[in-house]
Amino acid sequence: MHIIKNAAAGTLESSDIYVEVAPGQELVLELTSVVMQQFGECIRKTMMAVIERMGVHHAHIRAHDRGALDCVIQARLETALRRAGKDS
């Protein structure tokens, strides 16, 4: 999948995550979270699994987590990527 435009999904409400996707020269994942110390690495692994499954190699992804569950993280990221991308 090629990222061709900016897109976003989610909200900044409690128990949600706001994901922004933009075209990039390399894969960059920026993550901020209210539970970063406890779950930051798990959130990052969940996001990387979605990114790899969708075949994204060049994108700038920014995520602002407010305590979202894994299923919400996966859904928001996939939605943002689909909005921003074009299947190759």
Residue pairs with C-beta under 8 A, 6 or more apart in sequence:
1 54
1 55
1 56
1 81
1 85
1 86
1 87
1 88
2 58
2 85
2 86
2 88
3 21
3 22
3 23
3 24
3 56
3 58
3 59
3 81
3 84
3 85
4 23
4 84
4 85
4 86
5 23
5 84
6 20
6 21
6 22
6 23
6 84
7 20
7 21
7 80
7 81
7 83
7 84
8 18
8 19
8 20
8 21
8 80
8 83
9 18
9 19
9 76
9 77
9 79
9 80
9 83
10 16
10 17
10 18
10 19
10 68
10 72
10 76
10 79
10 80
11 18
12 18
12 64
12 66
13 66
14 66
14 67
15 66
15 67
15 68
15 69
15 72
16 66
16 68
16 72
16 76
17 63
17 64
17 65
17 66
17 68
17 72
17 73
17 76
17 77
18 63
18 64
18 66
18 76
19 61
19 62
19 63
19 76
19 77
19 79
19 80
20 61
20 62
20 63
20 80
21 59
21 60
21 61
21 62
21 80
21 81
21 83
21 84
21 85
22 59
22 60
22 61
22 62
22 84
23 58
23 59
23 60
23 84
24 58
24 59
24 60
25 58
26 58
27 51
27 56
27 57
27 58
27 59
27 61
28 59
28 60
28 61
29 44
29 47
29 48
29 51
29 61
29 63
30 60
30 61
30 62
30 63
31 40
31 43
31 44
31 47
31 63
31 65
32 63
32 64
32 65
33 39
33 40
33 43
33 63
33 64
33 65
33 66
33 67
34 65
34 66
34 67
35 43
35 65
35 67
36 65
42 70
43 63
43 65
43 73
46 70
46 73
46 74
47 61
47 63
47 73
47 77
49 74
50 73
50 74
50 77
50 78
50 81
51 59
51 61
51 77
51 81
54 78
54 81
54 85
55 88
56 81
56 85
59 81
59 84
61 77
61 80
63 73
63 77
65 73
68 76
